């Protein structure tokens, strides 16, 4: 990236339509995106940048404005009923949401915002309109992409609709800058969405190294009520086909069938809540555990706060990330920061996150996962080496470093004149609800 002239970035409008930074990650639609928005916004605020985060109000009890951190506020916008809407319903509410955001133009002085940073394609549609009306750059982070998800669809899962693909393509075309989590994601933006490589920058997510850090395993197990001599496998994430917690349950069933002597010392903790298409059958994973005869070793734990999550990571022997696709894999790097090695699918951004802090598995055959899990559980020396590797690798992914790189993109975005979208968008492809 060329050297910035140092154009000041004073105030940023972040847009997160479908999930609020105030939501608990691990359930509903809250996940890595929420953590990313919260952590970068807090650190931008600490650098003196005012951040206003626009999100959809989901409860009448939510105030219009909530202070999240010094110089960081969350603005709640009314768009559709507070409850009963899922993410797939929200394209029909983008006009209402955009209208709510645009009201701030009327009460804000000219030049109030220096740029717009939108998260996920729904936010990008609104960010497109806001950035054009305010005559400021649009920085966009995809987080997940429909074309990538559909190429690695879980069995029985619903494909992402064509309308989302079109919406993503439009946002990619109009954004001043596109933020990718990894080099792999940057390549997918170029190859699958025809993004201009000159407008794509890689800014990897980070980890809160002050909260997520190594701790005494025995103490954490005692605190969580876990046996001291158990082999503890951990899954953390939203319970939906994309994240594939079912693969872990199947692998554990296969392991105990092949190694029945391991049953008394095996504990599988699954932390998270139903999300996405997993909401269709919110108890399906519990039913699978019963059907496969492993309900006695599998614990289902609600989503946890970051400090609580750190205790679970430290208590585990291995964290399992069997996702079908991941733009980065924040859970992996968080586990590694706590010194717990990761066994993960060799997909998307997970190779970048895991590195030498764990083992990547190419297959989706549960028996292949059993081989890796048993080998690591029985090899204390290798597991300890992976643990040390994990700690050292995670230390390279701090949120401070992420925010430094993000802020650099912001400065360069503000240096350049906004891209007039009339010159880059075919209006015949634009839904009427988002044309200003």
N, C-alpha and C positions, 0 to 999 in steps of 0.2 A: 504494500500500500504506500502511495506517495506521501511525502511529509505534509501534515496539516499546517495550515497557516495560523491555527490557534483560535479559530472562531469560537466564541464562548457558547457553552450549552448550559442554559440557566433553568429551563423548565421543559419537562418531557411529559407527553400524554401517552400513557400505556393503556392498551385496550385488551381486555380479556373477557369476551362476551360470555362464554359458556361456563366458566368456572371462576370462582372468586378466590383471590389470594387469602381471604379469611377462612376458607374451607379447610377441613382436615384432610391432608393427602392420604390416599389409600382407599377411598370409598367414593361412590358416585363417579363424577368426572374429574375429581381432584387427584392430581398425581405430580409427576415431575414438573409439568408446566407451572403449577402453583408454587412449587419450591423455587423454581427459576425466577419467577416474577418477584416473589417476596425477597429473596436473597439479593438479587441485583438491585431492586428498588431501594432496599435499606442501605446498601453500600453506595449507591449513587447519592442518596440523601446525605450520607456521611461526607461525601465529597462536595457538598454544597449545592447539588442539583435538586430542584424541587420536582417531585414525581407525583402525578395525579393518575390513579389507576381507575379506569372506567369498567364496571362490570354490571351484570344484570341482577336486579334485586330479586331475591328468591323467598323473602319473608317480609311481612308487614312490619315486623319488629326491627328491621334493619334501618338505621338512621341514614339520611341522605348522604352524609359524609362521615367517615370513620378514620381517625388517625391511626396509621399502621406503625409509623416510626417517625423520628424527627425528619421533617420536610417531605414525608410521604403520606398521602391520603388516598383513601378508597372512596370513589363516588358511585353510588348505586343508582342505576337507571331503570325506570319502569318500562318493561317490554313484555307484554303478555302476562298471563296469570302467574302469581308467585310460585305456585306449586303445580305439579302434574305435567310439566313440560320436560321432555328429554332432549338431549343434544340434537337429535335428528329433527326435532320440531322447530329448532331455532332459526333456520333460514327464513321462515315466514315471519319472524319477529325482527329481522335486521333493519327494516325501515323504521319501526318504532324505536329501536335502540339507537339508530343513527340520529333520529330526530331529537332524542334525549341528549345525546352527546352534543349535537349542534346548537342546542340552547345555550351552551356555555360560550359560544361565539358572541351572542348578544350581550352577555354580561361581562365579557373579558375584553381588556384593551387590545388594540392591534399589536400583533407580535407576542401575544401572551405565551404561546407555545413555540419552542424552537424546532421540535420534530415530534412525530408520532411513531411509537413502536408498538406494533400489533403482534399478538401471539395467537397462532392457529388461524386457519383459513377464514372462519366466521369473523374473527376480529379484523382480519386483513380486508375484508369487504367494507367494513365500517371505517377502518383506518384509511383506506383509499379515498373515501369521500371526505373525511375530516382533513386529511393532509392537503387535498386539493383546495378545499374551502379556506383553509388557514394559510395556504401557500407555503407549506413547509415540507421537508422530506418525509418519506415513509420508509421506516426500517421494519422489516418483517421477519419473524421467526416462525417456521412451519411447525416445528415440534413433531408432528407426524404427517405423513403424506398418503393420500388414498391410493395412488398408483403403487406405492411400495407395499402398503398393507394388503392390497388385492393380489399382489404377486406371491404373497406368503400367507394366504388365508388359512386360518385354522379350520379343520374339518367341521362342517355344520355351521360355521359362523357366517353371518350375512356380509356380502361384499359391500364396500362403500359405494354409494350411488354415483351415477354419472354427473349429477348436478354438483357434487362436491369436487370432482375432477375439474369441471369447467371453472368453478369458483377459485380453485387453487391456481389454475393456469392464468386466470386474470390477475390475481394478486402478484404472482411471480412476474408478470409482464410489466406491472405498473410500479412496483416497489423501487425506491431509490437504491436500497441495499437489502440483500437477503442474508440472514444469519443462519449458518449451518452448524450443527453440533460437532460434526466430524468431517474428515476428508471424504469419507464414504457418502455421507449425506450431501455434501457439496457436489459430488459426482452425479448423484441421483437427480439433483435439481437441474443440472445441465443436461443429462442424458434423457430423463423422463419428462422434463418440463421445458426444455429448450431455454433454460435460464442463461443469461449473459454471464460467462465466467468472470468478467471484470467487475460484476456487481455482487458477487458471492464472497462472503468472508466466513471463515471458520472460527467460531468462538465456543469452545467446549464448556459445558456446565461445570459446576464446582461442587465442593462439599464443605460443610461447616466443620472445620478441623478442631474447633474449640469444643464442640458438642459431641461430634462423632469421632471418638478416639479410643485407643485400647483401654481395657479395664480388666480387672481380675475375673477370670471366668468362673471360678468357684463362688465368689461373692455374688456375681450376677445370677448364677443358677439358684443360689439360695434365696435371693430376693424374688425370683420369678417362680419358685416352687418346682424347679427342674432337678432331676436326679444328678448327683455329682458325677456318676460313672456312666452316664448315658451318651450315646452317639446322637447328637442333636443336629437335625437338618432344618434349615429355615427358608421359608418363602415369604417375601414381602412384596405386596402390590395389590392392585385392583383385581378382583376375582372375575375374570372374563376370558373367553377363549384365546384372545390375542396373547395374553400373558402366560397361558398354558400351565396353570397350577395342576391341571388334570394329569399332565405328563409326570409330575413329581409323585402324585398319588399312585399312578400306575407303576412307576419305577419302584416305589417302596413296596407295593404288593408283590412285584416280581422278585425283589430282593428277599423278602421274608419267605416267599415260596421256595427259593433256591437255598436260602440260609435261615432256616427256622430258628436256629440257636440265637439269632440276632434280635428276635422279637422283644425279649425282656429288657434289652438295653437301647432300643430305638425310640426316639421321640422326633416327630415331625411337627413343627409349628408353622401354621399358615396364617400370616397377619394381613388383614385387609378386609374389604367389603365388596359386595357385588357392584358391577359397573358395566356399562355398555350393554351388549347382548347378553351378558351374564345376569342382567336383571330379569330376563325372561324366566329363568329357573334359578332363583337365588339360593336354593338349597341343593342344587345338583351335585356340588362337590362333596357335601356331607353324605348324600345318598350314594355316590360312587365309592367313598371310603367304606361305607357299610357293606355294599355289594361285593367289594373286593376283599373284605375281611381285614381291613386295617384301621377301622374306626377306633380301636383301642390304643393305637400309637399316634394318631393324628389329632392335634389340637387346633381348633379354629379360634383365633384371637382377633378382636376388633382392631381397627386402625389405631396406631400409637403416636404420641407426640415424639418429636425428635429426641429429647432426652431419654424417653422410655425405649425408643427404637434402638438407641445406642446400647442399652443394656441387653436387649435381645440379640443384637449382632454379636456382642462380646460373649454372650452365653453359648452361642452356636459353634459347632465344629466347622460347618460349611453352610454357605448361603447358596441356594439353587435359583438360577434365573433361566427358566426354560422357554422364554418368549419366542413367538414366531417371528417377530420383528421388533426392533428397538432403534430409535434414532440415536440414542446414546446408551442408556442403561444406568440411570442415576443410582438405583438400588445397589448395583454392583460396586460402584466407587464408594458409596457410603459404608457398605459392609467391609470393604478393604481398608477404609480409614480406621475401622475398629479392630483391624488385625485378623479378620475372618476371611479366609480364602473363598473364592467363588467358583462354582461349576455352572457354566452358562452356555447357551446356544451360540453357535458361531454365526451370528447374523448381525446385520446392521452395524450400529456403533459399538456393540459389545466387545469386539476385539480391541478397539481403541481404549475402552474403559478398563478392561480386565488386564490386558498385557500379560506380564509374568506373575500376576497376583492371583492366578487361578488356572482353571483348565476349561478349554472350549470344546464343545461336543458338536460334531457335524450331523450326527444321526438324530432322528426323532423316535427311534426304537427304544422303548423303556429298558430293554436288557442292556443296550449299549451304555445307558446312563447308570445302570446298576454297576457295571464293571468299573466305571470311573469312581463312583461314590464309594464302593467297597474298598477299592485300592487306596483311596485317600484316607478313609476312616481308619484303615489298618496300618497306615504308614505315618507314624507320628513325626518322624524326621522330615519327610517331604512336606507334610502339612505345616510344620513349623517354618520351613524355608519359604513356602508360599505365603505364609503369614507375614514374614518379614518383608518379602517382595511387595506384598499388598500395601503395607504401611508406607513404604518408600514411594510406591507409585501414586497412591492417593494424595500424598503430600504435594504432588505437582498440580493437583486440580483444586486449588482453593477458590472460593467465591471472589476473593479480592483480585486474583489473577483474571478470572472471568470478567469481572466488572471493568478492570483496566482495559482489556481488549474491546469490550463492548463500548466503553466510553470513547475509545479511539475511533471506532466506526461512527459513533455519533458526531464527533468533531469533523470528520471528513464529510459526512452527510451534510452538515451545516455549512461547510465551506463551499459546496457546489450548489448551483441554483436548482430548485425542485424540477423534476422531469414533468413537462406538461403531458398529462396522460392522453390528451386528444391525439397525440402523435404516435402513441404506442398501443392503443386499444382499438380493436374492431368492435364498434358499438352494436353490430348485429349479433354479437355473442353475449352481450351484457344483459342480465335480467333487469326487467323494468324497475324492480324494487330497489335497485342500488344505483340507477342512473340519476345523477343530480339534476 
